[in-house]
Amino acid sequence: MHILNYYFTPFAVILIFFAIFFSEPERSVTYASFGILGAAFLATYWLGKNVYRFMRWSRHIRAVTVWINLVVSAALFYLLSSYWAPMWLLFLTAPAASAMYMKKWQVFATALASSALMMGIYLYKGVAFAMMDEAGGVTLAAALKQALDNSQIWGMALTQAVFIIFFSMFTAAMAEMIVKVRDSNR
């Protein structure tokens, strides 16, 4: 668990700093992003620090940490993806965390949920943009059609979603292989 804090937390912070520095979103988006990141850091730090105190619930605490990471990734992606395209990489954190101590089907389910959440946010933002784009009332059906008509964007989003799943399964396989190697040396 700590290995994720050493690599993915700094990566998320760097990604957010770059998004804010290079794209200069509104102040409210900046403050909300740092607030969400800070709250998530405190929650995961506290859970990580106390996981052994509540040994009986350690598996549940780790699962909660994974889902906290997924919700935080979704919130930050929602806020900053319009300003900084690489924000989708945040959706790798929850499945990578699950790969360290969950079964492969759970890793797959987490990666699938992460990918579906990302695609859902893309769709929501596309529909919202289409509804704001037209002066006068545009129907939800027309906005949905307009959002879905851009095959290039959906191809890119689908490629990202598939990568999240493949990367997560690769990470799970690597974690499993490391455990097997460690156990064979005993």
GUKEFI-67318 format. One line per field, with one value per residue (C-alpha): residue number from 1; residue in three letters; chain; x, y, z. Coordinates in pm, 1 decimal. Layout:
BEGIN
i: c(NUM_...)
aa: c(ALA_...)
ch: c(A_...)
X: c(X_...)
Y: c(Y_...)
Z: c(Z_...)
# end
This chain:
BEGIN
i: c(1_2_3_4_5_6_7_8_9_10_11_12_13_14_15_16_17_18_19_20_21_22_23_24_25_26_27_28_29_30_31_32_33_34_35_36_37_38_39_40_41_42_43_44_45_46_47_48_49_50_51_52_53_54_55_56_57_58_59_60_61_62_63_64_65_66_67_68_69_70_71_72_73_74_75_76_77_78_79_80_81_82_83_84_85_86_87_88_89_90_91_92_93_94_95_96_97_98_99_100_101_102_103_104_105_106_107_108_109_110_111_112_113_114_115_116_117_118_119_120_121_122_123_124_125_126_127_128_129_130_131_132_133_134_135_136_137_138_139_140_141_142_143_144_145_146_147_148_149_150_151_152_153_154_155_156_157_158_159_160_161_162_163_164_165_166_167_168_169_170_171_172_173_174_175_176_177_178_179_180_181_182_183_184_185_186)
aa: c(MET_HIS_ILE_LEU_ASN_TYR_TYR_PHE_THR_PRO_PHE_ALA_VAL_ILE_LEU_ILE_PHE_PHE_ALA_ILE_PHE_PHE_SER_GLU_PRO_GLU_ARG_SER_VAL_THR_TYR_ALA_SER_PHE_GLY_ILE_LEU_GLY_ALA_ALA_PHE_LEU_ALA_THR_TYR_TRP_LEU_GLY_LYS_ASN_VAL_TYR_ARG_PHE_MET_ARG_TRP_SER_ARG_HIS_ILE_ARG_ALA_VAL_THR_VAL_TRP_ILE_ASN_LEU_VAL_VAL_SER_ALA_ALA_LEU_PHE_TYR_LEU_LEU_SER_SER_TYR_TRP_ALA_PRO_MET_TRP_LEU_LEU_PHE_LEU_THR_ALA_PRO_ALA_ALA_SER_ALA_MET_TYR_MET_LYS_LYS_TRP_GLN_VAL_PHE_ALA_THR_ALA_LEU_ALA_SER_SER_ALA_LEU_MET_MET_GLY_ILE_TYR_LEU_TYR_LYS_GLY_VAL_ALA_PHE_ALA_MET_MET_ASP_GLU_ALA_GLY_GLY_VAL_THR_LEU_ALA_ALA_ALA_LEU_LYS_GLN_ALA_LEU_ASP_ASN_SER_GLN_ILE_TRP_GLY_MET_ALA_LEU_THR_GLN_ALA_VAL_PHE_ILE_ILE_PHE_PHE_SER_MET_PHE_THR_ALA_ALA_MET_ALA_GLU_MET_ILE_VAL_LYS_VAL_ARG_ASP_SER_ASN_ARG)
ch: c(A_A_A_A_A_A_A_A_A_A_A_A_A_A_A_A_A_A_A_A_A_A_A_A_A_A_A_A_A_A_A_A_A_A_A_A_A_A_A_A_A_A_A_A_A_A_A_A_A_A_A_A_A_A_A_A_A_A_A_A_A_A_A_A_A_A_A_A_A_A_A_A_A_A_A_A_A_A_A_A_A_A_A_A_A_A_A_A_A_A_A_A_A_A_A_A_A_A_A_A_A_A_A_A_A_A_A_A_A_A_A_A_A_A_A_A_A_A_A_A_A_A_A_A_A_A_A_A_A_A_A_A_A_A_A_A_A_A_A_A_A_A_A_A_A_A_A_A_A_A_A_A_A_A_A_A_A_A_A_A_A_A_A_A_A_A_A_A_A_A_A_A_A_A_A_A_A_A_A_A_A_A_A_A_A_A)
X: c(0.0_278.4_437.9_132.8_169.7_532.2_452.8_88.8_25.3_319.9_213.7_-139.5_-4.2_228.1_-56.5_-279.2_-1.4_67.0_-304.3_-336.6_-6.2_-28.1_-401.6_-496.9_-852.1_-1087.2_-995.7_-1290.0_-1173.2_-819.0_-929.3_-1174.8_-905.3_-655.8_-926.7_-1030.2_-669.7_-588.8_-894.3_-818.2_-455.4_-557.5_-818.7_-588.2_-298.9_-512.9_-649.2_-299.7_-161.9_-440.7_-490.0_-291.8_-477.6_-795.6_-635.0_-965.4_-1096.9_-774.4_-908.4_-1215.4_-1006.6_-791.0_-1101.3_-1237.6_-905.7_-935.4_-1285.7_-1180.0_-908.1_-1164.7_-1407.7_-1127.0_-999.9_-1348.6_-1394.2_-1056.1_-1110.8_-1449.6_-1300.9_-977.9_-1019.3_-1155.5_-829.9_-574.7_-625.6_-386.5_-616.2_-758.4_-438.8_-578.3_-816.7_-518.7_-463.4_-758.9_-712.8_-336.2_-401.2_-645.2_-387.4_-161.2_-392.2_-715.0_-802.6_-784.7_-1161.4_-1176.8_-898.4_-1088.4_-1411.0_-1229.8_-1067.3_-1399.6_-1571.1_-1289.5_-1317.0_-1696.2_-1685.1_-1439.6_-1655.5_-1965.1_-1798.8_-1690.4_-2050.1_-2195.8_-1955.9_-2024.2_-2400.3_-2363.9_-2144.3_-2389.5_-2676.6_-2482.2_-2358.7_-2698.1_-2870.0_-3230.5_-3345.0_-3183.0_-3341.1_-3156.9_-3190.1_-3034.4_-2752.8_-2689.2_-2680.2_-2438.6_-2214.4_-2209.2_-2150.9_-1782.7_-1627.0_-1270.1_-1323.0_-1504.6_-1230.0_-973.3_-1183.7_-1237.3_-863.3_-801.3_-1064.0_-915.2_-567.0_-689.4_-817.1_-505.8_-265.6_-455.1_-450.2_-79.4_-13.6_-212.9_-15.8_312.7_208.8_105.6_434.0_636.8_454.8_519.4_890.1_914.3_740.6_956.4_1271.9_1164.5)
Y: c(0.0_239.6_188.3_351.4_651.0_686.4_689.6_759.2_1037.6_1247.9_1170.1_1294.3_1609.1_1676.2_1615.4_1860.6_2120.1_2097.5_2122.3_2433.7_2594.5_2543.9_2588.8_2837.2_2723.2_2938.7_2995.8_2791.0_2490.3_2531.8_2553.7_2265.0_2048.3_2109.7_2067.4_1730.0_1617.2_1729.0_1558.3_1238.5_1246.2_1287.6_1012.0_761.3_854.7_796.4_469.4_352.2_445.5_265.6_-38.9_-258.4_-125.4_-265.9_-584.5_-768.2_-511.8_-451.2_-598.9_-378.5_-72.2_-138.3_-176.4_152.0_315.8_189.7_331.3_661.7_682.5_613.6_879.3_1133.9_1054.6_1104.4_1436.3_1569.8_1444.8_1616.4_1944.3_1953.8_1743.2_2038.4_2219.1_1938.1_1626.2_1391.3_1401.5_1066.1_905.7_952.0_665.6_428.1_483.0_286.3_-23.3_-18.6_-5.0_-293.4_-497.8_-504.4_-704.9_-803.9_-1100.6_-1062.9_-1048.9_-767.4_-582.0_-626.3_-501.7_-197.5_-123.0_-165.6_66.8_317.8_305.2_326.8_623.7_802.9_734.3_849.9_1179.2_1228.1_1168.3_1398.5_1679.2_1631.4_1654.7_1955.2_2131.0_2056.4_2195.7_2513.0_2552.1_2619.7_2947.3_2859.7_2527.8_2217.6_1892.3_1633.9_1385.3_1630.2_1710.5_1339.6_1275.9_1565.3_1439.0_1086.0_1189.8_1273.6_934.6_1059.4_1172.5_850.7_646.0_826.9_782.0_412.9_366.2_524.5_301.9_-13.9_93.9_134.6_-223.7_-372.3_-177.6_-288.4_-653.5_-625.7_-476.4_-755.9_-1019.2_-856.6_-843.0_-1208.7_-1306.7_-1120.2_-1304.1_-1639.8_-1560.2_-1450.1_-1765.6_-1993.0_-1853.9_-1959.4)
Z: c(0.0_84.9_-256.7_-412.4_-183.1_-293.0_-663.5_-742.1_-490.1_-614.9_-971.8_-898.9_-734.8_-1031.3_-1275.8_-1089.8_-1057.4_-1430.5_-1510.6_-1297.2_-1393.6_-1768.5_-1822.2_-1549.0_-1462.6_-1257.1_-893.2_-771.5_-976.4_-844.2_-480.4_-517.6_-678.9_-400.7_-137.9_-280.0_-311.0_44.0_193.9_3.9_116.5_481.1_459.6_288.7_518.0_825.3_687.9_591.8_932.1_1117.6_895.9_1135.7_1438.0_1290.2_1161.5_1145.1_895.7_704.1_378.3_400.9_480.9_176.7_-39.1_96.0_8.9_-348.9_-383.9_-224.7_-490.9_-762.6_-637.8_-600.3_-949.8_-1089.3_-910.5_-1020.8_-1374.9_-1384.8_-1263.6_-1464.3_-1778.7_-1974.0_-1901.3_-1913.3_-2128.0_-1937.2_-1632.2_-1744.0_-1610.0_-1258.7_-1335.3_-1321.5_-947.4_-807.6_-1025.2_-963.9_-589.9_-613.9_-806.4_-502.0_-277.4_-451.7_-666.2_-1043.3_-1087.2_-830.8_-1012.3_-1339.0_-1176.4_-1036.2_-1372.4_-1550.3_-1300.6_-1343.3_-1722.3_-1715.9_-1479.2_-1706.8_-2013.6_-1824.5_-1734.8_-2094.9_-2204.7_-1939.2_-2026.0_-2398.5_-2346.7_-2114.2_-2371.0_-2651.4_-2445.1_-2364.2_-2722.2_-2872.8_-2794.2_-2742.4_-2610.5_-2743.5_-2639.4_-2436.2_-2722.0_-2968.6_-2724.4_-2667.4_-3042.2_-3092.6_-2811.1_-2951.6_-3314.0_-3268.0_-3338.3_-3303.6_-2943.4_-2855.0_-3016.9_-2804.5_-2489.2_-2561.3_-2615.3_-2274.9_-2112.8_-2264.0_-2154.4_-1795.7_-1798.1_-1962.6_-1740.8_-1430.6_-1531.2_-1615.1_-1270.3_-1105.9_-1298.8_-1197.5_-831.2_-845.3_-1011.7_-748.1_-469.3_-641.8_-683.4_-320.7_-200.1_-417.2_-252.6_96.5)
# end
